[in-house]
Amino acid sequence: MTGWELRIWRKSMLWSREKAAREFGVTQRTWHAWENAEQVDVTVWRTT
């Protein structure tokens, strides 16, 4: 996933950068870096 794709996904969820960072458990600085990266390696954990 590219940073651009991550940004498009976040916006489709109607999330701010702040909310996205909080939901993923990272800092806003980290989220910003992800959105500006050419390639993002994001692992999502799902709890049931």
C-alpha distance matrix in Angstrom:
0.0 3.8 6.7 8.2 6.1 6.8 10.2 10.9 10.3 12.6 15.0 15.3 16.4 18.8 18.0 18.9 17.0 19.9 19.5 15.8 16.7 19.7 18.1 15.7 18.6 17.5 19.3 18.7 18.5 15.6 13.7 14.7 13.5 9.9 10.0 11.6 9.5 8.3 5.9 5.5 7.2 8.2 11.0 12.7 16.4 18.4 22.1 24.6
3.8 0.0 3.8 5.3 5.2 6.3 8.7 9.9 10.6 12.4 14.3 15.4 16.8 18.6 17.7 18.0 15.9 19.1 19.4 15.8 16.5 19.9 19.0 16.7 19.4 17.6 18.7 17.5 16.9 14.5 12.6 12.6 11.3 8.3 7.6 8.4 6.6 5.3 4.5 5.5 8.8 10.1 13.5 15.3 19.1 21.2 24.8 27.5
6.7 3.8 0.0 3.8 5.4 5.0 6.2 8.7 9.8 10.5 12.3 14.2 15.4 16.6 15.3 14.9 12.6 15.8 16.6 13.3 13.8 17.4 17.0 15.0 17.4 15.3 15.8 14.2 13.6 11.7 9.5 9.0 8.3 5.6 3.9 5.2 4.9 5.8 6.3 6.1 9.7 10.4 14.0 15.4 19.2 21.4 24.8 27.6
8.2 5.3 3.8 0.0 3.8 5.4 5.1 6.2 8.6 9.9 10.6 12.3 14.4 15.3 14.8 14.7 13.2 16.8 17.4 14.4 15.7 19.2 18.6 17.2 19.9 18.1 18.4 16.3 16.1 14.7 12.0 11.1 11.2 9.0 6.1 7.2 8.0 8.0 9.1 9.6 13.1 13.4 16.8 17.7 21.4 23.1 26.6 29.1
6.1 5.2 5.4 3.8 0.0 3.8 5.4 5.0 6.1 8.6 9.9 10.4 12.5 14.3 14.1 15.0 13.9 17.3 17.0 13.8 15.7 18.8 17.4 16.1 19.3 18.1 19.2 17.4 17.8 15.9 13.0 13.1 13.3 10.3 8.1 10.2 10.2 9.8 9.6 9.3 12.1 11.9 14.8 15.4 19.0 20.4 23.9 26.2
6.8 6.3 5.0 5.4 3.8 0.0 3.8 5.5 5.1 6.2 8.6 9.8 10.7 12.5 11.5 12.2 10.8 14.0 13.6 10.2 11.9 15.0 13.8 12.4 15.5 14.4 15.6 14.0 14.7 12.8 9.6 10.4 11.0 7.8 6.1 9.3 9.6 10.5 9.7 8.1 10.5 9.5 12.4 12.7 16.3 17.8 21.2 23.8
10.2 8.7 6.2 5.1 5.4 3.8 0.0 3.8 5.4 5.1 6.2 8.6 9.9 10.6 9.7 9.9 8.8 12.4 12.6 9.9 11.9 15.0 14.4 13.7 16.6 15.3 15.6 13.2 14.1 13.1 9.6 9.4 11.1 8.8 5.8 8.8 10.6 11.9 12.2 11.0 13.9 12.8 15.8 15.7 19.1 20.4 23.6 26.0
10.9 9.9 8.7 6.2 5.0 5.5 3.8 0.0 3.8 5.5 5.2 6.1 8.7 9.8 10.4 11.5 11.5 15.0 14.5 12.1 14.7 17.4 16.2 16.0 19.2 18.4 19.0 16.7 17.9 16.8 13.3 13.2 14.8 12.3 9.4 12.0 13.5 13.9 14.1 13.3 15.9 14.8 17.4 16.9 20.2 21.0 24.2 26.2
10.3 10.6 9.8 8.6 6.1 5.1 5.4 3.8 0.0 3.8 5.5 5.1 6.4 8.8 9.1 11.2 11.3 14.3 13.0 10.2 13.2 15.5 13.6 13.4 17.0 16.8 18.1 16.4 18.0 16.4 12.9 13.9 15.4 12.5 10.4 13.7 14.6 15.3 14.5 12.8 14.6 12.8 14.8 13.7 16.9 17.3 20.5 22.4
12.6 12.4 10.5 9.9 8.6 6.2 5.1 5.5 3.8 0.0 3.8 5.4 5.2 6.5 5.6 7.4 7.7 10.6 9.3 6.9 10.2 12.4 11.0 11.4 14.6 14.4 15.3 13.3 15.4 14.4 10.6 11.7 14.0 11.6 9.6 13.2 14.7 16.3 15.8 13.6 15.4 13.2 15.2 13.9 16.8 17.3 20.1 22.3
15.0 14.3 12.3 10.6 9.9 8.6 6.2 5.2 5.5 3.8 0.0 3.8 5.3 4.8 5.8 7.4 8.9 12.0 11.0 9.7 13.0 14.9 13.9 14.9 17.9 17.5 17.9 15.3 17.5 17.0 13.3 13.5 16.2 14.2 11.5 14.6 16.7 18.0 18.1 16.6 18.8 16.8 18.9 17.6 20.4 20.6 23.3 25.1
15.3 15.4 14.2 12.3 10.4 9.8 8.6 6.1 5.1 5.4 3.8 0.0 3.8 5.3 7.7 10.4 12.2 14.9 13.1 11.6 15.2 16.7 14.9 16.0 19.4 19.6 20.5 18.4 20.6 19.8 16.0 16.7 19.0 16.6 14.2 17.4 18.9 19.7 19.4 17.8 19.6 17.4 19.0 17.3 19.9 19.6 22.2 23.6
16.4 16.8 15.4 14.4 12.5 10.7 9.9 8.7 6.4 5.2 5.3 3.8 0.0 3.8 5.4 8.9 11.0 12.8 10.3 9.2 13.0 13.9 11.8 13.4 16.7 17.5 18.6 16.9 19.6 18.8 15.1 16.5 19.0 16.6 14.8 18.4 19.8 21.2 20.4 18.2 19.4 16.7 17.8 15.5 17.6 17.0 19.3 20.7
18.8 18.6 16.6 15.3 14.3 12.5 10.6 9.8 8.8 6.5 4.8 5.3 3.8 0.0 3.8 6.8 9.8 11.5 9.5 9.6 13.2 14.0 12.9 15.0 17.7 18.2 18.6 16.3 19.2 19.1 15.4 16.2 19.3 17.5 15.3 18.6 20.7 22.4 22.2 20.1 21.8 19.2 20.6 18.5 20.5 20.1 22.1 23.6
18.0 17.7 15.3 14.8 14.1 11.5 9.7 10.4 9.1 5.6 5.8 7.7 5.4 3.8 0.0 3.8 6.5 7.8 5.8 6.1 9.6 10.3 9.7 11.8 14.2 14.5 14.8 12.7 15.8 15.7 12.2 13.4 16.5 15.1 13.3 16.7 18.9 21.0 20.7 18.2 19.7 17.0 18.4 16.5 18.5 18.5 20.5 22.4
18.9 18.0 14.9 14.7 15.0 12.2 9.9 11.5 11.2 7.4 7.4 10.4 8.9 6.8 3.8 0.0 3.8 5.2 5.2 6.2 8.6 9.8 10.6 12.4 14.1 13.6 12.9 10.2 13.2 13.9 10.6 11.1 14.7 14.0 12.2 15.2 17.8 20.5 20.6 18.3 20.1 17.7 19.6 18.1 20.3 20.9 22.8 25.1
17.0 15.9 12.6 13.2 13.9 10.8 8.8 11.5 11.3 7.7 8.9 12.2 11.0 9.8 6.5 3.8 0.0 3.8 5.5 5.1 6.1 8.5 9.9 10.6 12.0 10.7 9.7 6.8 9.5 10.2 7.0 7.5 11.0 10.7 9.3 12.2 14.8 17.7 17.9 15.5 17.4 15.3 17.5 16.7 19.0 20.3 22.4 25.2
19.9 19.1 15.8 16.8 17.3 14.0 12.4 15.0 14.3 10.6 12.0 14.9 12.8 11.5 7.8 5.2 3.8 0.0 3.8 5.5 5.3 6.2 8.7 10.1 10.5 9.6 8.3 5.9 9.6 10.7 8.3 9.5 12.9 13.0 12.5 15.2 17.5 20.7 20.6 17.9 19.2 16.8 18.5 17.3 19.0 20.2 21.8 24.5
19.5 19.4 16.6 17.4 17.0 13.6 12.6 14.5 13.0 9.3 11.0 13.1 10.3 9.5 5.8 5.2 5.5 3.8 0.0 3.8 5.4 5.0 6.0 8.6 9.7 10.2 10.2 8.9 12.5 12.7 10.0 12.0 15.1 14.3 13.8 17.1 19.0 21.9 21.2 18.2 19.2 16.2 17.3 15.4 16.8 17.4 18.8 21.3
15.8 15.8 13.3 14.4 13.8 10.2 9.9 12.1 10.2 6.9 9.7 11.6 9.2 9.6 6.1 6.2 5.1 5.5 3.8 0.0 3.8 5.4 5.1 6.2 8.4 8.6 9.5 8.3 11.5 10.6 7.5 10.1 12.7 11.2 10.9 14.5 15.9 18.6 17.7 14.6 15.5 12.5 13.9 12.3 14.3 15.3 17.4 20.1
16.7 16.5 13.8 15.7 15.7 11.9 11.9 14.7 13.2 10.2 13.0 15.2 13.0 13.2 9.6 8.6 6.1 5.3 5.4 3.8 0.0 3.8 5.5 5.2 5.9 5.1 5.7 5.4 8.6 7.7 5.6 8.7 11.0 10.2 11.0 14.0 15.3 18.4 17.4 14.2 14.8 12.1 13.5 12.5 14.3 16.0 17.9 21.0
19.7 19.9 17.4 19.2 18.8 15.0 15.0 17.4 15.5 12.4 14.9 16.7 13.9 14.0 10.3 9.8 8.5 6.2 5.0 5.4 3.8 0.0 3.8 5.5 5.0 6.2 7.2 7.9 11.4 10.8 9.4 12.4 14.6 13.9 14.7 17.8 19.0 22.1 20.9 17.5 17.5 14.4 14.9 13.2 14.0 15.2 16.3 19.3
18.1 19.0 17.0 18.6 17.4 13.8 14.4 16.2 13.6 11.0 13.9 14.9 11.8 12.9 9.7 10.6 9.9 8.7 6.0 5.1 5.5 3.8 0.0 3.8 5.5 7.9 10.1 10.8 14.0 12.6 10.6 14.0 15.9 14.3 15.0 18.5 19.3 21.9 20.2 16.7 16.4 12.8 12.8 10.4 11.1 11.8 13.1 15.9
15.7 16.7 15.0 17.2 16.1 12.4 13.7 16.0 13.4 11.4 14.9 16.0 13.4 15.0 11.8 12.4 10.6 10.1 8.6 6.2 5.2 5.5 3.8 0.0 3.8 5.6 8.8 10.1 12.5 10.2 8.8 12.5 13.6 11.7 13.3 16.5 16.7 19.2 17.3 13.6 12.9 9.4 9.5 7.8 9.1 11.0 12.9 16.2
18.6 19.4 17.4 19.9 19.3 15.5 16.6 19.2 17.0 14.6 17.9 19.4 16.7 17.7 14.2 14.1 12.0 10.5 9.7 8.4 5.9 5.0 5.5 3.8 0.0 3.8 7.0 9.5 11.7 9.9 9.7 13.3 14.3 13.2 15.3 18.1 18.3 21.2 19.4 15.7 14.8 11.8 11.6 10.4 10.9 13.0 14.1 17.6
17.5 17.6 15.3 18.1 18.1 14.4 15.3 18.4 16.8 14.4 17.5 19.6 17.5 18.2 14.5 13.6 10.7 9.6 10.2 8.6 5.1 6.2 7.9 5.6 3.8 0.0 3.8 6.6 8.1 6.2 6.8 10.2 10.9 10.5 12.8 15.2 15.5 18.7 17.3 13.9 13.6 11.2 12.1 12.0 13.3 15.8 17.5 21.0
19.3 18.7 15.8 18.4 19.2 15.6 15.6 19.0 18.1 15.3 17.9 20.5 18.6 18.6 14.8 12.9 9.7 8.3 10.2 9.5 5.7 7.2 10.1 8.8 7.0 3.8 0.0 3.8 5.2 5.2 6.4 8.7 9.9 10.8 12.6 14.5 15.4 19.0 18.3 15.4 15.8 13.9 15.4 15.5 17.0 19.5 21.0 24.5
18.7 17.5 14.2 16.3 17.4 14.0 13.2 16.7 16.4 13.3 15.3 18.4 16.9 16.3 12.7 10.2 6.8 5.9 8.9 8.3 5.4 7.9 10.8 10.1 9.5 6.6 3.8 0.0 3.8 5.4 5.0 6.1 8.6 9.8 10.6 12.4 14.2 17.9 17.8 15.2 16.5 14.8 16.9 16.9 18.9 21.1 22.9 26.2
18.5 16.9 13.6 16.1 17.8 14.7 14.1 17.9 18.0 15.4 17.5 20.6 19.6 19.2 15.8 13.2 9.5 9.6 12.5 11.5 8.6 11.4 14.0 12.5 11.7 8.1 5.2 3.8 0.0 3.8 5.5 5.1 6.2 8.7 10.0 10.7 12.3 16.1 16.4 14.3 15.8 15.0 17.5 18.3 20.5 23.1 25.2 28.7
15.6 14.5 11.7 14.7 15.9 12.8 13.1 16.8 16.4 14.4 17.0 19.8 18.8 19.1 15.7 13.9 10.2 10.7 12.7 10.6 7.7 10.8 12.6 10.2 9.9 6.2 5.2 5.4 3.8 0.0 3.8 5.4 5.0 6.2 8.7 9.9 10.5 14.1 13.7 11.1 12.2 11.4 13.9 15.0 17.4 20.3 22.6 26.1
13.7 12.6 9.5 12.0 13.0 9.6 9.6 13.3 12.9 10.6 13.3 16.0 15.1 15.4 12.2 10.6 7.0 8.3 10.0 7.5 5.6 9.4 10.6 8.8 9.7 6.8 6.4 5.0 5.5 3.8 0.0 3.8 5.4 5.1 6.3 8.7 9.9 13.4 13.0 10.3 11.9 10.5 13.2 13.7 16.4 18.9 21.4 24.7
14.7 12.6 9.0 11.1 13.1 10.4 9.4 13.2 13.9 11.7 13.5 16.7 16.5 16.2 13.4 11.1 7.5 9.5 12.0 10.1 8.7 12.4 14.0 12.5 13.3 10.2 8.7 6.1 5.1 5.4 3.8 0.0 3.8 5.4 5.2 6.4 8.7 12.3 13.1 11.4 13.8 13.2 16.4 17.2 20.1 22.5 25.1 28.3
13.5 11.3 8.3 11.2 13.3 11.0 11.1 14.8 15.4 14.0 16.2 19.0 19.0 19.3 16.5 14.7 11.0 12.9 15.1 12.7 11.0 14.6 15.9 13.6 14.3 10.9 9.9 8.6 6.2 5.0 5.4 3.8 0.0 3.8 5.5 5.1 6.1 9.9 10.5 9.3 11.7 12.0 15.4 17.0 20.1 22.9 25.7 29.1
9.9 8.3 5.6 9.0 10.3 7.8 8.8 12.3 12.5 11.6 14.2 16.6 16.6 17.5 15.1 14.0 10.7 13.0 14.3 11.2 10.2 13.9 14.3 11.7 13.2 10.5 10.8 9.8 8.7 6.2 5.1 5.4 3.8 0.0 3.8 5.4 5.1 8.4 8.0 6.0 8.6 8.7 12.3 13.9 17.2 19.9 23.0 26.3
10.0 7.6 3.9 6.1 8.1 6.1 5.8 9.4 10.4 9.6 11.5 14.2 14.8 15.3 13.3 12.2 9.3 12.5 13.8 10.9 11.0 14.7 15.0 13.3 15.3 12.8 12.6 10.6 10.0 8.7 6.3 5.2 5.5 3.8 0.0 3.8 5.7 8.4 9.1 8.0 11.2 11.1 14.7 15.7 19.2 21.4 24.6 27.6
11.6 8.4 5.2 7.2 10.2 9.3 8.8 12.0 13.7 13.2 14.6 17.4 18.4 18.6 16.7 15.2 12.2 15.2 17.1 14.5 14.0 17.8 18.5 16.5 18.1 15.2 14.5 12.4 10.7 9.9 8.7 6.4 5.1 5.4 3.8 0.0 3.8 6.7 8.8 9.0 12.6 13.5 17.2 18.8 22.3 24.8 27.9 31.1
9.5 6.6 4.9 8.0 10.2 9.6 10.6 13.5 14.6 14.7 16.7 18.9 19.8 20.7 18.9 17.8 14.8 17.5 19.0 15.9 15.3 19.0 19.3 16.7 18.3 15.5 15.4 14.2 12.3 10.5 9.9 8.7 6.1 5.1 5.7 3.8 0.0 3.8 5.4 6.3 9.7 11.5 15.3 17.5 21.0 23.8 27.1 30.3
8.3 5.3 5.8 8.0 9.8 10.5 11.9 13.9 15.3 16.3 18.0 19.7 21.2 22.4 21.0 20.5 17.7 20.7 21.9 18.6 18.4 22.1 21.9 19.2 21.2 18.7 19.0 17.9 16.1 14.1 13.4 12.3 9.9 8.4 8.4 6.7 3.8 0.0 3.8 6.8 10.2 12.7 16.3 18.7 22.4 25.0 28.5 31.5
5.9 4.5 6.3 9.1 9.6 9.7 12.2 14.1 14.5 15.8 18.1 19.4 20.4 22.2 20.7 20.6 17.9 20.6 21.2 17.7 17.4 20.9 20.2 17.3 19.4 17.3 18.3 17.8 16.4 13.7 13.0 13.1 10.5 8.0 9.1 8.8 5.4 3.8 0.0 3.8 6.7 9.5 12.9 15.6 19.2 21.9 25.5 28.4
5.5 5.5 6.1 9.6 9.3 8.1 11.0 13.3 12.8 13.6 16.6 17.8 18.2 20.1 18.2 18.3 15.5 17.9 18.2 14.6 14.2 17.5 16.7 13.6 15.7 13.9 15.4 15.2 14.3 11.1 10.3 11.4 9.3 6.0 8.0 9.0 6.3 6.8 3.8 0.0 3.8 5.9 9.5 12.1 15.6 18.5 21.9 25.0
7.2 8.8 9.7 13.1 12.1 10.5 13.9 15.9 14.6 15.4 18.8 19.6 19.4 21.8 19.7 20.1 17.4 19.2 19.2 15.5 14.8 17.5 16.4 12.9 14.8 13.6 15.8 16.5 15.8 12.2 11.9 13.8 11.7 8.6 11.2 12.6 9.7 10.2 6.7 3.8 0.0 3.8 6.6 9.9 13.1 16.2 19.6 22.7
8.2 10.1 10.4 13.4 11.9 9.5 12.8 14.8 12.8 13.2 16.8 17.4 16.7 19.2 17.0 17.7 15.3 16.8 16.2 12.5 12.1 14.4 12.8 9.4 11.8 11.2 13.9 14.8 15.0 11.4 10.5 13.2 12.0 8.7 11.1 13.5 11.5 12.7 9.5 5.9 3.8 0.0 3.8 6.4 9.8 12.8 16.2 19.4
11.0 13.5 14.0 16.8 14.8 12.4 15.8 17.4 14.8 15.2 18.9 19.0 17.8 20.6 18.4 19.6 17.5 18.5 17.3 13.9 13.5 14.9 12.8 9.5 11.6 12.1 15.4 16.9 17.5 13.9 13.2 16.4 15.4 12.3 14.7 17.2 15.3 16.3 12.9 9.5 6.6 3.8 0.0 3.8 6.6 9.8 13.1 16.3
12.7 15.3 15.4 17.7 15.4 12.7 15.7 16.9 13.7 13.9 17.6 17.3 15.5 18.5 16.5 18.1 16.7 17.3 15.4 12.3 12.5 13.2 10.4 7.8 10.4 12.0 15.5 16.9 18.3 15.0 13.7 17.2 17.0 13.9 15.7 18.8 17.5 18.7 15.6 12.1 9.9 6.4 3.8 0.0 3.8 6.5 9.9 13.0
16.4 19.1 19.2 21.4 19.0 16.3 19.1 20.2 16.9 16.8 20.4 19.9 17.6 20.5 18.5 20.3 19.0 19.0 16.8 14.3 14.3 14.0 11.1 9.1 10.9 13.3 17.0 18.9 20.5 17.4 16.4 20.1 20.1 17.2 19.2 22.3 21.0 22.4 19.2 15.6 13.1 9.8 6.6 3.8 0.0 3.8 6.6 9.9
18.4 21.2 21.4 23.1 20.4 17.8 20.4 21.0 17.3 17.3 20.6 19.6 17.0 20.1 18.5 20.9 20.3 20.2 17.4 15.3 16.0 15.2 11.8 11.0 13.0 15.8 19.5 21.1 23.1 20.3 18.9 22.5 22.9 19.9 21.4 24.8 23.8 25.0 21.9 18.5 16.2 12.8 9.8 6.5 3.8 0.0 3.8 6.6
22.1 24.8 24.8 26.6 23.9 21.2 23.6 24.2 20.5 20.1 23.3 22.2 19.3 22.1 20.5 22.8 22.4 21.8 18.8 17.4 17.9 16.3 13.1 12.9 14.1 17.5 21.0 22.9 25.2 22.6 21.4 25.1 25.7 23.0 24.6 27.9 27.1 28.5 25.5 21.9 19.6 16.2 13.1 9.9 6.6 3.8 0.0 3.8
24.6 27.5 27.6 29.1 26.2 23.8 26.0 26.2 22.4 22.3 25.1 23.6 20.7 23.6 22.4 25.1 25.2 24.5 21.3 20.1 21.0 19.3 15.9 16.2 17.6 21.0 24.5 26.2 28.7 26.1 24.7 28.3 29.1 26.3 27.6 31.1 30.3 31.5 28.4 25.0 22.7 19.4 16.3 13.0 9.9 6.6 3.8 0.0
